[in-house]
Amino acid sequence: MNIEQMKSVIKEIITKTDLTPCVVGHRGVGKSAGIIQACREIDRKYVSLRLGQMEVGDLVGIPFRDGTVMHWSRPSWWPGDDEPPTVVHCDELNRAQQEDTLQAIFQFVEPPAEGLFRSLHTHHLSKHHKVVVSINPPDGTYQVATLDRALIDRMVMLFVETDYSCWASYAARRELSGDVRQFLAGNSAMLALQGAPMELQVEPTERGWEMVSILRKSCRFPGDLEMEVYAGIVGKEAAITFMRWLADSKGRPLSAGQILNDWHLVAGQAAAQRDDVQAASINDLVATLQVSPTVTNDQEVNLVAYIAVLPRDLRFGFVKSLLKIPEVALGIAKDTYDAVIFDAIQTISREA
């Protein structure tokens, strides 16, 4: 993505989630300037931390004793609870010269767990303050540390590349030299020499898919950027597969909600699903009922109707899973459902 696209994504993430964007780009592409502009456009105060110049004490504060208790003073850059909404920009994260500095900031860039505050040692950041990171890619052309996979997994990686059209608009707004602008208009390849491809160890993880879920529920990205954003969380291959799955509505498995609540609309589709697609629907139903085992009478009838259309092997396995959920087991074991359930329970009893 280019800088303007990065700004739009940054603004969505900052204003609507607690996730931490990490802008990855080659020198001079405009990472810091773009982040500053994004902060101005959403009326956020901006604080920059040049981590390559900082030590642990600059981050966690200086220790002092109050009676028999040790405390750490609040760093001067730390935004207070009563200060205006602020974006703390952890610039040059992978240029931290000391290993303990990088370890200290690790906690700060991690999004806060639900109901908790983002923290750094003993300091807690108010929820209206947010954090953004930027780095140069570790491609061998920069004096940077390689970020480990655990740290990468805690951020939304946004890969930014040079783009002439984007730069031309910026140059016009800044009234840069006409000679320079005219030269680059005819020689756009000379705008910037790209470095090596920006590859980081971004792979699918449970945390990554949770972050994708948060973004899908909270943010709206242009279609051409959505895949790029997800690729910075779960990797390109997983993001492409996910976006194709979203586009393929006909081949998408029925959800637990559709089966339990809209059976009359999806009954035909349920019966026609391939076994592998049925398995996805079954997994969603089991996971949903484990969390919310209480179902209405209509949902109970719909659940049994779905069981009835399943192939024999899938039916046995599904009923076996449902019998492990006490509330659901009591419902489907009623005499009313013997025609569908009894055969499966008999088979399971013989196996036991």
DOVEX-772711 format. One record per residue (C-alpha): residue number from 1; residue in one letter; z, y, x negated. Coordinates in nm, 4 decimals, padded with zeros to 6 digits, always signed. Example, Ala and Ser with C-alpha at 12.3 -4.5 7.8 and 13.67 -1.06 7.14 Angstrom:
BEGIN
+-----+----+----------+----------+----------+
:   i : aa :       pz :       py :       px :
+-----+----+----------+----------+----------+
:   1 :  A : +00.7800 : -00.4500 : -01.2300 :
:   2 :  S : +00.7140 : -00.1060 : -01.3670 :
+-----+----+----------+----------+----------+
This chain:
BEGIN
+-----+----+----------+----------+----------+
:   i : aa :       pz :       py :       px :
+-----+----+----------+----------+----------+
:   1 :  M : +00.0000 : +00.0000 : +00.0000 :
:   2 :  N : -00.0435 : +00.3611 : -00.1061 :
:   3 :  I : +00.2278 : +00.6279 : -00.1260 :
:   4 :  E : +00.1733 : +00.7618 : +00.2268 :
:   5 :  Q : +00.1976 : +00.4117 : +00.3686 :
:   6 :  M : +00.5078 : +00.3464 : +00.1606 :
:   7 :  K : +00.6683 : +00.6624 : +00.3008 :
:   8 :  S : +00.6056 : +00.5508 : +00.6591 :
:   9 :  V : +00.7591 : +00.2089 : +00.5891 :
:  10 :  I : +01.0575 : +00.3601 : +00.4056 :
:  11 :  K : +01.1296 : +00.5939 : +00.6973 :
:  12 :  E : +01.1212 : +00.3076 : +00.9484 :
:  13 :  I : +01.3539 : +00.0899 : +00.7416 :
:  14 :  I : +01.6006 : +00.3687 : +00.6570 :
:  15 :  T : +01.6315 : +00.5084 : +01.0084 :
:  16 :  K : +01.6415 : +00.1784 : +01.1984 :
:  17 :  T : +01.8041 : -00.0841 : +00.9719 :
:  18 :  D : +02.0600 : -00.1321 : +00.6935 :
:  19 :  L : +01.8111 : -00.3150 : +00.4719 :
:  20 :  T : +01.7347 : -00.1958 : +00.1183 :
:  21 :  P : +01.3708 : -00.1112 : +00.0365 :
:  22 :  C : +01.2665 : -00.1567 : -00.3278 :
:  23 :  V : +00.9515 : +00.0323 : -00.4269 :
:  24 :  V : +00.7605 : -00.1435 : -00.7060 :
:  25 :  G : +00.4831 : +00.0454 : -00.8825 :
:  26 :  H : +00.3308 : +00.1427 : -01.2155 :
:  27 :  R : +00.4268 : +00.4620 : -01.3964 :
:  28 :  G : +00.3146 : +00.7896 : -01.2452 :
:  29 :  V : +00.2011 : +00.6483 : -00.9114 :
:  30 :  G : +00.4519 : +00.8679 : -00.7258 :
:  31 :  K : +00.7378 : +00.6336 : -00.6336 :
:  32 :  S : +01.0196 : +00.8854 : -00.6746 :
:  33 :  A : +00.8216 : +01.1767 : -00.5303 :
:  34 :  G : +00.7291 : +00.9682 : -00.2266 :
:  35 :  I : +01.0917 : +00.8689 : -00.1654 :
:  36 :  I : +01.2041 : +01.2327 : -00.1930 :
:  37 :  Q : +00.9325 : +01.3416 : +00.0514 :
:  38 :  A : +01.0323 : +01.0653 : +00.2951 :
:  39 :  C : +01.3947 : +01.1858 : +00.2822 :
:  40 :  R : +01.2880 : +01.5431 : +00.3589 :
:  41 :  E : +01.0745 : +01.4315 : +00.6515 :
:  42 :  I : +01.3671 : +01.2495 : +00.8170 :
:  43 :  D : +01.6172 : +01.5197 : +00.7208 :
:  44 :  R : +01.8220 : +01.3126 : +00.4777 :
:  45 :  K : +02.0072 : +01.4393 : +00.1740 :
:  46 :  Y : +01.8765 : +01.2805 : -00.1487 :
:  47 :  V : +02.0874 : +01.1551 : -00.4406 :
:  48 :  S : +01.9231 : +01.0035 : -00.7484 :
:  49 :  L : +02.0909 : +00.7539 : -00.9801 :
:  50 :  R : +01.9049 : +00.7024 : -01.3075 :
:  51 :  L : +02.0484 : +00.3622 : -01.3807 :
:  52 :  G : +01.8907 : +00.3462 : -01.7248 :
:  53 :  Q : +02.1313 : +00.6259 : -01.8262 :
:  54 :  M : +02.4457 : +00.4952 : -01.6578 :
:  55 :  E : +02.7370 : +00.2754 : -01.7536 :
:  56 :  V : +02.9707 : +00.0769 : -01.5309 :
:  57 :  G : +03.2251 : +00.3602 : -01.5212 :
:  58 :  D : +02.9577 : +00.5954 : -01.3871 :
:  59 :  L : +02.9131 : +00.3601 : -01.0926 :
:  60 :  V : +03.2594 : +00.2311 : -01.0046 :
:  61 :  G : +03.4634 : +00.5314 : -01.1259 :
:  62 :  I : +03.7475 : +00.5648 : -01.3747 :
:  63 :  P : +04.0629 : +00.3558 : -01.3155 :
:  64 :  F : +04.3954 : +00.5306 : -01.2578 :
:  65 :  R : +04.7392 : +00.4091 : -01.1619 :
:  66 :  D : +04.9343 : +00.5121 : -00.8545 :
:  67 :  G : +05.2778 : +00.3666 : -00.9050 :
:  68 :  T : +05.2219 : -00.0034 : -00.9577 :
:  69 :  V : +04.8748 : -00.0068 : -00.7978 :
:  70 :  M : +04.5469 : +00.0363 : -00.9838 :
:  71 :  H : +04.2758 : +00.2477 : -00.8156 :
:  72 :  W : +03.9283 : +00.3678 : -00.9127 :
:  73 :  S : +03.8277 : +00.7297 : -00.8709 :
:  74 :  R : +03.5270 : +00.8007 : -00.6496 :
:  75 :  P : +03.2173 : +00.8811 : -00.8620 :
:  76 :  S : +03.0902 : +01.2379 : -00.8272 :
:  77 :  W : +02.7565 : +01.1200 : -00.6854 :
:  78 :  W : +02.9138 : +00.9074 : -00.4095 :
:  79 :  P : +02.8459 : +01.0654 : -00.0652 :
:  80 :  G : +03.1631 : +01.1110 : +00.1358 :
:  81 :  D : +03.2108 : +00.9918 : +00.4916 :
:  82 :  D : +03.1911 : +01.3464 : +00.6274 :
:  83 :  E : +02.8772 : +01.4440 : +00.4325 :
:  84 :  P : +02.5326 : +01.4637 : +00.5993 :
:  85 :  P : +02.3279 : +01.1403 : +00.6143 :
:  86 :  T : +02.2254 : +01.0659 : +00.2567 :
:  87 :  V : +01.9818 : +00.8357 : +00.0797 :
:  88 :  V : +02.1071 : +00.7114 : -00.2585 :
:  89 :  H : +01.8041 : +00.6350 : -00.4751 :
:  90 :  C : +01.8800 : +00.3706 : -00.7380 :
:  91 :  D : +01.5967 : +00.4663 : -00.9716 :
:  92 :  E : +01.4894 : +00.2472 : -01.2647 :
:  93 :  L : +01.7106 : -00.0392 : -01.1469 :
:  94 :  N : +01.5637 : -00.2799 : -01.4012 :
:  95 :  R : +01.6080 : -00.0302 : -01.6856 :
:  96 :  A : +01.9856 : -00.0615 : -01.6789 :
:  97 :  Q : +02.0611 : -00.1040 : -02.0492 :
:  98 :  Q : +02.3803 : -00.3030 : -02.0112 :
:  99 :  E : +02.4055 : -00.6336 : -01.8293 :
: 100 :  D : +02.7370 : -00.5339 : -01.6697 :
: 101 :  T : +02.5739 : -00.2188 : -01.5255 :
: 102 :  L : +02.3125 : -00.4316 : -01.3512 :
: 103 :  Q : +02.5821 : -00.6686 : -01.2280 :
: 104 :  A : +02.7839 : -00.3762 : -01.0912 :
: 105 :  I : +02.4929 : -00.2272 : -00.8942 :
: 106 :  F : +02.4004 : -00.5711 : -00.7559 :
: 107 :  Q : +02.6692 : -00.5405 : -00.4877 :
: 108 :  F : +02.5590 : -00.1878 : -00.3912 :
: 109 :  V : +02.1929 : -00.2663 : -00.3239 :
: 110 :  E : +02.2818 : -00.5694 : -00.1113 :
: 111 :  P : +02.2637 : -00.4868 : +00.2612 :
: 112 :  P : +02.6100 : -00.4964 : +00.4211 :
: 113 :  A : +02.7094 : -00.8032 : +00.6191 :
: 114 :  E : +02.7344 : -00.7561 : +00.9934 :
: 115 :  G : +03.0344 : -00.5404 : +01.0847 :
: 116 :  L : +03.1068 : -00.4471 : +00.7220 :
: 117 :  F : +03.0230 : -00.1522 : +00.4983 :
: 118 :  R : +02.7947 : -00.1405 : +00.1977 :
: 119 :  S : +03.0282 : -00.1432 : -00.1002 :
: 120 :  L : +03.0502 : -00.0831 : -00.4725 :
: 121 :  H : +03.3684 : -00.2296 : -00.6200 :
: 122 :  T : +03.6506 : -00.0672 : -00.4158 :
: 123 :  H : +03.4337 : +00.2044 : -00.2600 :
: 124 :  H : +03.2792 : +00.1672 : +00.0861 :
: 125 :  L : +02.9704 : +00.3615 : +00.1909 :
: 126 :  S : +02.9637 : +00.5105 : +00.5395 :
: 127 :  K : +02.7019 : +00.3500 : +00.7656 :
: 128 :  H : +02.5017 : +00.6713 : +00.8039 :
: 129 :  H : +02.4218 : +00.6674 : +00.4300 :
: 130 :  K : +02.1423 : +00.4384 : +00.3060 :
: 131 :  V : +02.0145 : +00.3005 : -00.0258 :
: 132 :  V : +01.6632 : +00.2838 : -00.1716 :
: 133 :  V : +01.5589 : +00.1247 : -00.5022 :
: 134 :  S : +01.2553 : +00.1756 : -00.7247 :
: 135 :  I : +01.1378 : -00.0148 : -01.0328 :
: 136 :  N : +00.8429 : -00.0622 : -01.2658 :
: 137 :  P : +00.6985 : -00.4142 : -01.2497 :
: 138 :  P : +00.8275 : -00.6545 : -01.5179 :
: 139 :  D : +00.4767 : -00.7322 : -01.6463 :
: 140 :  G : +00.5431 : -00.6943 : -02.0183 :
: 141 :  T : +00.4161 : -00.3355 : -02.0446 :
: 142 :  Y : +00.7522 : -00.1732 : -01.9667 :
: 143 :  Q : +01.0898 : -00.1931 : -02.1385 :
: 144 :  V : +01.2634 : -00.3405 : -01.8358 :
: 145 :  A : +01.4915 : -00.6311 : -01.7565 :
: 146 :  T : +01.3701 : -00.9209 : -01.5454 :
: 147 :  L : +01.5454 : -00.9140 : -01.2110 :
: 148 :  D : +01.6830 : -01.2492 : -01.1043 :
: 149 :  R : +01.5742 : -01.4109 : -00.7796 :
: 150 :  A : +01.9117 : -01.3581 : -00.6123 :
: 151 :  L : +01.8778 : -00.9799 : -00.6506 :
: 152 :  I : +01.5120 : -00.9733 : -00.5413 :
: 153 :  D : +01.6076 : -01.1785 : -00.2360 :
: 154 :  R : +01.8392 : -00.8991 : -00.1179 :
: 155 :  M : +01.5721 : -00.6279 : -00.0993 :
: 156 :  V : +01.2471 : -00.5550 : +00.0838 :
: 157 :  M : +00.9917 : -00.5329 : -00.1977 :
: 158 :  L : +00.7212 : -00.2706 : -00.1328 :
: 159 :  F : +00.4322 : -00.2850 : -00.3815 :
: 160 :  V : +00.2655 : +00.0553 : -00.4266 :
: 161 :  E : -00.0728 : +00.1126 : -00.5901 :
: 162 :  T : -00.2748 : +00.4200 : -00.6782 :
: 163 :  D : -00.5132 : +00.5440 : -00.4104 :
: 164 :  Y : -00.7587 : +00.8301 : -00.4572 :
: 165 :  S : -00.7672 : +00.9459 : -00.0925 :
: 166 :  C : -00.3900 : +00.9601 : -00.0828 :
: 167 :  W : -00.3760 : +01.1526 : -00.4103 :
: 168 :  A : -00.6509 : +01.3938 : -00.3025 :
: 169 :  S : -00.4523 : +01.4942 : +00.0056 :
: 170 :  Y : -00.1429 : +01.5429 : -00.2093 :
: 171 :  A : -00.3381 : +01.7489 : -00.4645 :
: 172 :  A : -00.4760 : +01.9742 : -00.1910 :
: 173 :  R : -00.1282 : +02.0354 : -00.0454 :
: 174 :  R : +00.0098 : +02.1155 : -00.3904 :
: 175 :  E : -00.2938 : +02.3327 : -00.4738 :
: 176 :  L : -00.3546 : +02.1533 : -00.8005 :
: 177 :  S : -00.6294 : +02.2784 : -01.0305 :
: 178 :  G : -00.9684 : +02.2845 : -00.8606 :
: 179 :  D : -01.1364 : +02.1625 : -01.1796 :
: 180 :  V : -00.9130 : +01.8543 : -01.1899 :
: 181 :  R : -00.9630 : +01.7808 : -00.8212 :
: 182 :  Q : -01.3421 : +01.8183 : -00.8438 :
: 183 :  F : -01.3615 : +01.6009 : -01.1544 :
: 184 :  L : -01.1619 : +01.3201 : -00.9913 :
: 185 :  A : -01.3633 : +01.3514 : -00.6711 :
: 186 :  G : -01.6634 : +01.2327 : -00.8707 :
: 187 :  N : -01.4705 : +01.0056 : -01.1072 :
: 188 :  S : -01.2014 : +00.8500 : -00.8879 :
: 189 :  A : -01.1754 : +00.5484 : -01.1207 :
: 190 :  M : -01.0216 : +00.7855 : -01.3766 :
: 191 :  L : -00.7301 : +00.8758 : -01.1488 :
: 192 :  A : -00.5091 : +00.6041 : -01.2961 :
: 193 :  L : -00.5627 : +00.2912 : -01.4978 :
: 194 :  Q : -00.3877 : +00.0123 : -01.3139 :
: 195 :  G : -00.1604 : -00.2137 : -01.5102 :
: 196 :  A : -00.1293 : -00.5868 : -01.4669 :
: 197 :  P : -00.0861 : -00.7274 : -01.1150 :
: 198 :  M : +00.2640 : -00.6681 : -00.9793 :
: 199 :  E : +00.4049 : -01.0167 : -00.9368 :
: 200 :  L : +00.7722 : -01.0851 : -00.8676 :
: 201 :  Q : +00.9478 : -01.4062 : -00.7672 :
: 202 :  V : +00.9429 : -01.3332 : -00.3950 :
: 203 :  E : +00.9810 : -01.6604 : -00.2047 :
: 204 :  P : +01.0933 : -01.7690 : +00.1435 :
: 205 :  T : +01.4694 : -01.8009 : +00.1927 :
: 206 :  E : +01.7030 : -01.8090 : +00.4905 :
: 207 :  R : +01.8138 : -01.4541 : +00.4078 :
: 208 :  G : +01.4527 : -01.3427 : +00.3773 :
: 209 :  W : +01.3578 : -01.4697 : +00.7231 :
: 210 :  E : +01.6647 : -01.2995 : +00.8680 :
: 211 :  M : +01.5418 : -00.9732 : +00.7146 :
: 212 :  V : +01.1959 : -01.0301 : +00.8655 :
: 213 :  S : +01.3662 : -01.0863 : +01.2007 :
: 214 :  I : +01.5602 : -00.7589 : +01.1686 :
: 215 :  L : +01.2412 : -00.5681 : +01.0898 :
: 216 :  R : +01.0474 : -00.7254 : +01.3800 :
: 217 :  K : +01.3237 : -00.6369 : +01.6250 :
: 218 :  S : +01.3957 : -00.2862 : +01.4937 :
: 219 :  C : +01.0823 : -00.1433 : +01.3292 :
: 220 :  R : +00.7177 : -00.0818 : +01.4138 :
: 221 :  F : +00.4657 : -00.0936 : +01.1289 :
: 222 :  P : +00.0880 : -00.0393 : +01.1455 :
: 223 :  G : -00.0923 : -00.3733 : +01.1668 :
: 224 :  D : -00.2422 : -00.3473 : +00.8183 :
: 225 :  L : +00.1022 : -00.2896 : +00.6648 :
: 226 :  E : +00.3068 : -00.5485 : +00.8526 :
: 227 :  M : +00.1892 : -00.8433 : +00.6430 :
: 228 :  E : +00.2481 : -00.6481 : +00.3196 :
: 229 :  V : +00.6058 : -00.5688 : +00.4213 :
: 230 :  Y : +00.6823 : -00.9307 : +00.5096 :
: 231 :  A : +00.5154 : -01.0508 : +00.1876 :
: 232 :  G : +00.7693 : -00.8408 : -00.0025 :
: 233 :  I : +01.0474 : -01.0447 : +00.1599 :
: 234 :  V : +00.9255 : -01.4051 : +00.1926 :
: 235 :  G : +00.6220 : -01.4067 : -00.0372 :
: 236 :  K : +00.2510 : -01.3686 : +00.0330 :
: 237 :  E : +00.1790 : -01.7278 : +00.1369 :
: 238 :  A : +00.4623 : -01.7411 : +00.3917 :
: 239 :  A : +00.3763 : -01.3938 : +00.5249 :
: 240 :  I : +00.0091 : -01.4846 : +00.5760 :
: 241 :  T : +00.1024 : -01.8097 : +00.7501 :
: 242 :  F : +00.3501 : -01.6244 : +00.9741 :
: 243 :  M : +00.0988 : -01.3541 : +01.0693 :
: 244 :  R : -00.1625 : -01.6195 : +01.1502 :
: 245 :  W : +00.0928 : -01.7990 : +01.3634 :
: 246 :  L : +00.1669 : -01.4764 : +01.5511 :
: 247 :  A : -00.2039 : -01.4251 : +01.6133 :
: 248 :  D : -00.2558 : -01.7810 : +01.7349 :
: 249 :  S : -00.0811 : -01.7482 : +02.0706 :
: 250 :  K : -00.2588 : -02.0555 : +02.2125 :
: 251 :  G : -00.1265 : -02.2855 : +01.9419 :
: 252 :  R : +00.2235 : -02.1381 : +01.9404 :
: 253 :  P : +00.5027 : -02.3717 : +02.0563 :
: 254 :  L : +00.6867 : -02.2842 : +02.3764 :
: 255 :  S : +01.0218 : -02.1197 : +02.3150 :
: 256 :  A : +01.3534 : -02.2337 : +02.4528 :
: 257 :  G : +01.3605 : -01.9294 : +02.6797 :
: 258 :  Q : +01.0203 : -02.0097 : +02.8285 :
: 259 :  I : +01.1164 : -02.3712 : +02.9000 :
: 260 :  L : +01.4587 : -02.2920 : +03.0462 :
: 261 :  N : +01.3644 : -01.9820 : +03.2439 :
: 262 :  D : +00.9899 : -01.9946 : +03.3184 :
: 263 :  W : +00.9166 : -02.3654 : +03.3561 :
: 264 :  H : +00.6917 : -02.3165 : +03.6589 :
: 265 :  L : +00.4654 : -02.0977 : +03.4440 :
: 266 :  V : +00.4523 : -02.3193 : +03.1333 :
: 267 :  A : +00.4792 : -02.6745 : +03.2672 :
: 268 :  G : +00.1113 : -02.7503 : +03.2077 :
: 269 :  Q : +00.1188 : -02.6063 : +02.8576 :
: 270 :  A : +00.4358 : -02.8034 : +02.7774 :
: 271 :  A : +00.2765 : -03.1323 : +02.8745 :
: 272 :  A : -00.0317 : -03.0581 : +02.6651 :
: 273 :  Q : +00.1465 : -02.9630 : +02.3412 :
: 274 :  R : +00.0789 : -03.1772 : +02.0332 :
: 275 :  D : +00.3720 : -03.3793 : +01.8991 :
: 276 :  D : +00.4251 : -03.1439 : +01.6038 :
: 277 :  V : +00.4282 : -02.8458 : +01.8408 :
: 278 :  Q : +00.6653 : -03.0288 : +02.0761 :
: 279 :  A : +00.8968 : -03.0830 : +01.7790 :
: 280 :  A : +00.9119 : -02.7056 : +01.7229 :
: 281 :  S : +00.9987 : -02.6471 : +02.0916 :
: 282 :  I : +01.2631 : -02.9205 : +02.0774 :
: 283 :  N : +01.4203 : -02.7723 : +01.7639 :
: 284 :  D : +01.4371 : -02.4302 : +01.9307 :
: 285 :  L : +01.5969 : -02.5793 : +02.2427 :
: 286 :  V : +01.8593 : -02.7725 : +02.0452 :
: 287 :  A : +01.9465 : -02.4658 : +01.8331 :
: 288 :  T : +01.9653 : -02.2431 : +02.1434 :
: 289 :  L : +02.1817 : -02.4859 : +02.3426 :
: 290 :  Q : +02.4171 : -02.5418 : +02.0489 :
: 291 :  V : +02.4892 : -02.1681 : +02.0468 :
: 292 :  S : +02.4837 : -02.1182 : +02.4267 :
: 293 :  P : +02.5519 : -02.4562 : +02.5896 :
: 294 :  T : +02.6275 : -02.3173 : +02.9352 :
: 295 :  V : +02.3151 : -02.3340 : +03.1534 :
: 296 :  T : +02.2496 : -02.2474 : +03.5165 :
: 297 :  N : +02.1477 : -02.5085 : +03.7729 :
: 298 :  D : +01.7877 : -02.3897 : +03.7559 :
: 299 :  Q : +01.7857 : -02.4089 : +03.3761 :
: 300 :  E : +01.9317 : -02.7596 : +03.3915 :
: 301 :  V : +01.6531 : -02.8695 : +03.6273 :
: 302 :  N : +01.3928 : -02.7092 : +03.4011 :
: 303 :  L : +01.5378 : -02.8810 : +03.0942 :
: 304 :  V : +01.5182 : -03.2230 : +03.2581 :
: 305 :  A : +01.1629 : -03.1478 : +03.3788 :
: 306 :  Y : +01.0661 : -03.0741 : +03.0176 :
: 307 :  I : +01.2269 : -03.3979 : +02.8976 :
: 308 :  A : +01.0181 : -03.5830 : +03.1572 :
: 309 :  V : +00.6849 : -03.4676 : +03.0081 :
: 310 :  L : +00.7764 : -03.5638 : +02.6509 :
: 311 :  P : +00.6292 : -03.8732 : +02.4853 :
: 312 :  R : +00.8757 : -04.1640 : +02.4804 :
: 313 :  D : +00.9780 : -04.1365 : +02.1128 :
: 314 :  L : +01.0311 : -03.7621 : +02.1279 :
: 315 :  R : +01.2244 : -03.7991 : +02.4525 :
: 316 :  F : +01.4733 : -04.0427 : +02.2990 :
: 317 :  G : +01.5322 : -03.8233 : +01.9960 :
: 318 :  F : +01.5717 : -03.5090 : +02.2063 :
: 319 :  V : +01.8163 : -03.6679 : +02.4516 :
: 320 :  K : +02.0157 : -03.8058 : +02.1583 :
: 321 :  S : +02.0504 : -03.4510 : +02.0207 :
: 322 :  L : +02.1476 : -03.3118 : +02.3624 :
: 323 :  L : +02.4202 : -03.5727 : +02.4101 :
: 324 :  K : +02.5949 : -03.4264 : +02.1040 :
: 325 :  I : +02.6418 : -03.1008 : +02.2992 :
: 326 :  P : +02.9233 : -03.1845 : +02.5487 :
: 327 :  E : +02.8424 : -02.9207 : +02.8124 :
: 328 :  V : +02.4735 : -03.0147 : +02.8160 :
: 329 :  A : +02.5475 : -03.3882 : +02.8076 :
: 330 :  L : +02.7583 : -03.3609 : +03.1260 :
: 331 :  G : +02.4714 : -03.1894 : +03.3020 :
: 332 :  I : +02.1837 : -03.4195 : +03.2133 :
: 333 :  A : +02.3944 : -03.7363 : +03.2705 :
: 334 :  K : +02.4130 : -03.6693 : +03.6462 :
: 335 :  D : +02.2853 : -03.9459 : +03.8752 :
: 336 :  T : +02.0232 : -03.7031 : +04.0042 :
: 337 :  Y : +01.8388 : -03.7251 : +03.6732 :
: 338 :  D : +01.8546 : -04.1042 : +03.6232 :
: 339 :  A : +01.4789 : -04.1442 : +03.6623 :
: 340 :  V : +01.4247 : -03.9307 : +03.3523 :
: 341 :  I : +01.7417 : -03.9669 : +03.1452 :
: 342 :  F : +01.8758 : -04.3182 : +03.2154 :
: 343 :  D : +01.6113 : -04.5058 : +03.0163 :
: 344 :  A : +01.6689 : -04.2843 : +02.7122 :
: 345 :  I : +02.0468 : -04.3256 : +02.7283 :
: 346 :  Q : +02.0100 : -04.7038 : +02.7560 :
: 347 :  T : +01.7903 : -04.7127 : +02.4457 :
: 348 :  I : +02.0353 : -04.4924 : +02.2523 :
: 349 :  S : +02.3255 : -04.7204 : +02.3587 :
: 350 :  R : +02.1400 : -05.0285 : +02.2310 :
: 351 :  E : +02.0771 : -04.8544 : +01.8960 :
: 352 :  A : +02.4486 : -04.7742 : +01.8673 :
+-----+----+----------+----------+----------+
